[in-house]
Structures are given as C-alpha cells and as structure tokens.
C-alpha cells in the first residue's frame, strides 16, 4: 500500500507551487497541445496521434505504478527506452505534418502590403476564370506566396510572361499543348505552364467525386502556402485550395472578393478555413 503515501506526497508538492506558476505552465501546455491538434486536424495522422497518446498514457500509468517503491526497475528502464522509440516513430509518422509546420513558421505573406499587385492579379485571374467557367474549360492556377515553387517551375514549361486574362484563357483552351496541367503565377508574371502538381491522397478528398485537378490543387496546398484556383471542366464551378482545404464552389462573381480577402490577409489559418469544406458537397463532379 505504498501508492497512497506517494499520492499524498504529490498533493503536498502541488500545494507548495505558486498558483501563477501552475496557471502559466498549464496555459503553455494547452497552447502546445492545441497547436498540434490544429495542424493534424482533418488528416489521417489525427487518428494515429490519438492512438499513440492513449497508448503512452496507459503505459506511463502502468510503469509508474509498477515502479512504486523502487521495484520493477527493469520495467522502468524499458519504458524510458520505449519513449525514445515513440519519439522516433512520431517523426516518421507525422513527417508531412512536421514539414508543413516548419514551412508555416517561416512564411510571410507574399502579397501583404502590396495592394496594387493584389488588385492587378485579382482582376486578371477573375476575368480569365469567368470566361473559363462559362465555357467549362478546366483550369488550374497556382499563386505563389512566400514558399518558392522553383522546383515545380523547372518541371514545366517556363513562360516568364506578363500575367493577363487573355494569356490564361489561351493556355487553358482545349487542345492547346499546356491546357491539362497547372500554371504558376508569381506576382505579375506567369512563371510556367504545363506544371505537374503533387496529388493528394484519395482519402484526403472531401468529396470522392472530385477529379484530378482538385486532387492536385489540394496536394500542393498541403505542401506549401500557395493559393490554388481550380475551374471544373465538368461543371464550370470554381474552387480555391489553401492549407490543405478546398473551398465550397464559388461563382465567377464571388471569386474577386474571395481572392482579395485571402491574398490581402495573407496565409492566415482562419482565412483558409472560412467557408472551406468540412465534408464534401454532392455536386456530382467526375474527373475534372
């Protein structure tokens, strides 16, 4: 019955702490846990994290109880080694999420403080998307922010042409050599066309009927802070992909305001999640 004295000792130590010190430590722990949950929320890693936390808590309690009174020292030793293995496992399992965390910590919105750039870009892209949506020509337009996309540009066809609605309409006209893949826009320049983007997993899609363009938009938005515009070839509907989330379908009239909001405020998590899909809507889009 050595467990009861240990509990009494713990309670005595807790009462000796300053209330402000305890409150600060609890607040700091809550912020860290909340940040981790936000970064993995909505991904398959969330389920793995929940399972790992439950396992660690159960094993920790069992280890501390077994180690009471300096017994079962070998079990305590094995538990310490187990925690080291868990730490390595976390790095492997959550490698994509950790990469996104590091990217977001260092990112600064590319368009913040440049209203002229934003106005020009919104005008040209909105005009092009209005035409493409009406004609039901599929399109995939990537707006580069702080995280560079030089690697993707090298895999496409470099254009280095001034951005214009007419240029985008020409690129995505059916039958053109570059219409199937993505265009990357950097400031006032179309850096490249015919760019292959990384595809998101099918399980990550909010609606399984969405096609390869939407998977590519979502896949890239998970990797960096870019804002991606998708025009569906099947329905002509427009969506935005940002921070691993797809927006609800937008009309051509709604697109300019949404672009201004997202580009003007930068890559804020709250902006990215506003109006985004928690579940797929039944719009019946097949492969876009």
C-alpha positions in Angstrom: 0.0 0.0 0.0 2.8 2.4 -0.9 0.7 4.0 -3.5 -1.3 6.1 -1.1 1.8 7.8 0.5 3.1 8.7 -3.0 -0.2 10.3 -3.9 -0.2 12.3 -0.6 3.4 13.4 -1.3 2.4 14.5 -4.8 -0.6 16.6 -3.4 1.7 18.2 -0.8 4.2 19.2 -3.5 1.4 20.7 -5.7 0.2 22.9 -2.8 3.7 24.3 -2.4 3.7 25.7 -6.0 2.7 29.3 -6.8 -0.8 29.4 -8.4 0.6 31.8 -11.1 3.3 29.4 -11.9 0.9 26.5 -12.2 -1.5 28.6 -14.3 1.3 29.7 -16.7 2.5 26.1 -17.1 -1.0 24.8 -17.8 -1.6 27.6 -20.3 1.6 26.8 -22.1 0.8 23.1 -22.3 -2.7 23.9 -23.6 -1.3 26.1 -26.3 1.2 23.5 -27.5 -1.4 20.7 -27.5 -3.9 23.0 -29.3 -1.3 23.9 -31.9 -0.6 20.2 -32.6 -4.2 19.3 -32.9 -4.9 22.2 -35.3 -2.0 21.1 -37.6 -3.1 17.4 -37.8 -6.8 18.1 -37.7 -8.7 16.5 -40.6 -5.7 14.3 -41.7 -5.2 10.6 -41.3 -2.4 11.5 -38.8 -5.0 12.6 -36.3 -6.2 9.1 -35.7 -2.7 7.8 -35.3 -1.9 10.6 -32.9 -5.0 9.8 -30.8 -4.0 6.1 -30.6 -0.4 7.0 -29.7 -1.5 9.3 -26.9 -3.8 6.7 -25.4 -1.0 4.1 -25.6 1.5 6.4 -23.9 -0.9 7.4 -21.1 -1.7 3.7 -20.3 1.9 2.6 -20.4 3.0 5.6 -18.4 0.5 4.9 -15.6 1.3 1.2 -15.6 5.0 1.9 -15.4 4.7 4.4 -12.6 2.5 2.1 -10.5 4.8 -0.9 -11.1 7.9 1.2 -10.2 6.5 2.3 -6.9 8.9 1.5 -4.0 11.8 1.1 -6.4 10.5 -2.2 -7.6 10.5 -3.5 -11.2 13.4 -1.2 -12.1 13.9 -3.1 -15.4 10.4 -2.2 -16.4 11.1 1.5 -15.8 14.3 1.2 -17.9 12.4 -0.4 -20.7 9.7 2.2 -20.5 12.3 5.0 -20.9 13.7 3.2 -24.0 10.1 2.8 -25.3 9.6 6.6 -25.1 12.7 7.1 -27.2 11.3 4.8 -29.8 8.0 6.6 -29.7 9.8 9.9 -30.4 11.5 8.4 -33.5 8.1 6.9 -34.6 6.4 10.3 -34.3 8.9 11.9 -36.6 8.3 9.2 -39.2 4.5 9.0 -38.9 4.0 12.8 -38.9 6.7 13.7 -41.4 4.3 15.6 -43.8 2.7 17.4 -40.9 6.0 18.4 -39.4 7.2 19.7 -42.8 4.0 21.9 -43.0 4.7 23.2 -39.5 8.2 24.3 -40.4 7.0 25.9 -43.6 4.3 27.9 -41.9 6.6 29.0 -39.1 8.9 30.7 -41.7 6.3 32.0 -44.1 5.5 35.7 -44.7 2.6 36.5 -47.0 3.9 37.4 -50.4 1.2 39.9 -51.2 0.7 41.7 -47.9 1.3 45.4 -48.2 1.1 45.4 -52.0 -2.5 46.4 -52.8 -1.5 47.3 -56.4 -0.2 43.8 -57.1 -3.3 42.3 -55.5 -5.7 44.4 -57.5 -3.9 43.6 -60.8 -3.7 39.9 -60.1 -7.4 39.6 -58.9 -8.6 41.5 -62.0 -6.7 39.3 -64.5 -7.4 36.0 -62.9 -11.0 36.7 -62.2 -11.6 37.8 -65.8 -9.9 34.6 -67.1 -11.8 32.3 -64.7 -15.1 34.0 -65.6 -14.5 33.0 -69.3 -13.2 29.5 -68.4 -16.1 28.8 -66.1 -18.7 29.9 -68.6 -17.1 27.8 -71.3 -16.4 24.9 -69.0 -12.8 24.8 -69.8 -10.8 23.2 -67.0 -8.1 25.2 -65.3 -5.5 25.0 -62.5 -3.9 28.3 -61.5 -1.3 28.4 -58.7 -0.5 31.8 -57.0 3.0 31.6 -55.4 3.4 33.2 -52.0 6.4 33.1 -49.7 7.4 29.5 -50.3 9.1 29.3 -53.6 8.0 26.8 -56.3 11.2 26.8 -58.4 11.3 23.0 -58.4 7.8 22.8 -59.9 8.6 25.5 -62.4 11.6 23.6 -63.7 9.4 20.6 -64.4 7.0 22.6 -66.5 7.4 24.9 -69.5 8.9 28.3 -68.4 7.0 31.3 -69.8 8.1 34.3 -67.8 5.3 36.3 -69.5 3.3 39.2 -68.0 0.1 38.0 -66.4 -3.1 38.7 -68.4 -6.5 37.2 -68.7 -6.0 36.6 -72.4 -2.8 34.6 -71.7 -4.6 32.3 -69.2 -7.5 31.8 -71.5 -5.2 30.8 -74.3 -3.2 28.4 -72.1 -6.3 26.5 -70.9 -8.1 26.5 -74.2 -8.9 22.8 -75.0 -6.4 21.3 -77.4 -3.5 23.6 -76.5 -0.3 21.8 -75.6 -0.4 23.1 -71.9 -4.1 23.1 -71.0 -4.1 19.8 -69.0 -1.7 20.8 -66.2 -1.2 23.9 -64.0 0.0 27.5 -64.4 2.2 29.1 -61.8 1.8 32.8 -61.2 4.4 34.8 -59.3 3.4 38.4 -58.8 2.7 40.0 -62.2 4.4 37.1 -64.1 3.2 33.7 -65.3 6.3 31.8 -64.4 5.4 28.5 -66.1 2.7 26.4 -67.6 2.2 22.7 -68.0 3.3 22.1 -64.4 2.6 18.8 -62.8 1.5 19.2 -59.1 1.6 16.5 -56.4 -1.7 14.7 -55.9 -3.4 14.5 -52.6 -4.4 11.0 -51.4 -7.9 9.9 -52.4 -8.8 9.5 -48.8 -8.0 13.2 -48.1 -10.6 14.5 -50.6 -13.7 16.0 -49.1 -15.8 14.6 -52.0 -14.7 11.4 -53.7 -16.3 12.6 -57.0 -13.8 15.4 -57.4 -11.2 14.8 -60.1 -7.5 15.0 -60.6 -7.4 18.8 -60.9 -8.9 19.1 -57.4 -6.6 16.4 -56.1 -3.6 18.3 -57.5 -4.8 21.6 -56.0 -5.3 20.0 -52.6 -2.0 18.2 -52.8 0.1 21.3 -53.4 -1.8 23.4 -50.8 -0.8 20.7 -48.2 2.9 21.2 -49.1 3.2 25.0 -49.1 1.4 28.3 -48.6 0.3 28.7 -52.3 -3.3 29.6 -53.2 -4.7 27.4 -55.9 -7.7 28.2 -58.1 -9.5 25.3 -59.8 -12.1 25.5 -62.6 -14.0 22.3 -63.1 -14.2 21.0 -66.7 -17.4 19.1 -65.8 -19.5 21.8 -64.1 -17.6 25.1 -64.6 -17.6 25.6 -60.8 -14.7 27.4 -59.2 -12.9 26.3 -56.0 -9.9 27.6 -54.0 -7.4 25.3 -52.3 -5.4 26.7 -49.4 -3.7 25.0 -46.5 -5.0 21.6 -47.4 -8.6 22.7 -47.6 -11.0 23.1 -50.6 -13.5 25.9 -50.5 -17.1 25.5 -51.4 -17.9 26.1 -55.0 -17.8 29.8 -56.0 -19.4 31.7 -58.7 -17.4 34.0 -61.0 -19.0 37.0 -59.3 -17.9 35.8 -55.9 -14.3 34.9 -56.9 -12.8 38.5 -56.9 -13.9 39.2 -53.3 -12.7 35.9 -52.1 -9.3 36.4 -53.8 -8.9 39.8 -52.3 -9.7 38.5 -48.8 -7.3 35.7 -49.0 -4.4 37.5 -50.7 -4.9 40.7 -48.7 -4.8 39.0 -45.4 -2.1 36.6 -46.4 -2.0 32.9 -45.5 -3.9 33.1 -42.2 -5.2 29.8 -40.9 -8.5 31.4 -40.0 -8.9 32.8 -43.5 -8.1 29.5 -45.1 -10.7 27.7 -43.1 -13.5 30.2 -43.6 -16.1 28.7 -45.9 -14.0 25.6 -46.6 -15.4 22.2 -46.7 -15.6 20.0 -43.7 -17.4 17.4 -45.7 -17.8 17.1 -49.5 -21.0 18.5 -51.0 -22.8 16.5 -53.6 -22.1 18.3 -56.7 -21.6 15.3 -58.9 -18.2 16.3 -60.4 -16.4 13.5 -62.0 -12.8 13.6 -63.1 -12.2 17.3 -63.7 
